[in-house]
């Protein structure tokens, strides 16, 4: 009987080592609370920015470029805040292959939104519309493309945290899509194209 227990113990120990644990409730609470805190603080920051636009309307008209730059900085700050719970999630699931693969699939899907947003902004009804549904799509598309550097940083750190080959490959594909789209966008702006 003791010999049988001795034989089954290493098998159980080996089996326990090959099956990683999922996120604990504390880790899940930290990630969920992090996202909630970022969303609440972001909403407060955007609302305060709106109040500034209302209060200083004449200054906005006089120096719109400076206000637009302030909006860009606010957007990058909010995108950076969103990286904190996202990278905590990547850190917590790094030992669990199905979760890491799902996380990588989501990142790849988000990466494909960049070329879609650039394509949407190329449509005059979306890219040049100031109001309505099409204008909102244009603003969301512009925001997504503007936040691309922060997303690239998140992809790189996520790739470094991931331990599994398939997840690493999916994140690398996302990084290629993001960097490739960004490079094509910069090339289309910076390279002098011949006039017709």
Phi, psi and omega in degrees: 000317179292326177295322179294320177295322180293325179287319184284336181297311178298326178295317179294320179296317179295321179295321180292329181283333182277341179258106181286152179283150176279179180297140176282169179296325179295315179297317178298320178294321179296314180294313180297316177297324177297314178296318180297316180296319180294317180295319179293315180293324178295317178298319179295318180295318179294321179294318178296324177294321177299317178298325176296319177298322180290316184289321185247048184300322181291324177293325178297318179293323183286322183225066183297326180296320179294321178292322177296322177295321176298322177296319178297317179297321177296318179298315179295325177295316179294318177298321176295321176297322179294336178294330185299303179292331180294316180287331172297319177299314179299323179292319182290328184262007186298341180262000186243106189298311180300319179293320179295321179293317178297317177301315180294323177296320178295317178298319178296318177298319178294323179298325180288349176288338180297306178297328177295318180293321178294319176298320179296320181290340178286342177281120185304323181296335179263310185291334183247004180276137183262342184215174180081188183295317180295323176296321178294320176298320178298317179293320178295318179297316179297319178297320180295317180292322180294328181276005183303318179299323178292320179294323177298317177299319178296322177296318181295314180294321178297320178297320179292327181282333185286138182256345189258141187298314182296317179296319178298319181295317179296318178294322178295321175299318177298319179295320178296316179298314183295310181292320179296317179295317180296320179295318178296322178296313179296320179296321180292335179272320188272329183281129179286114180271143180294141180277146179272000000 
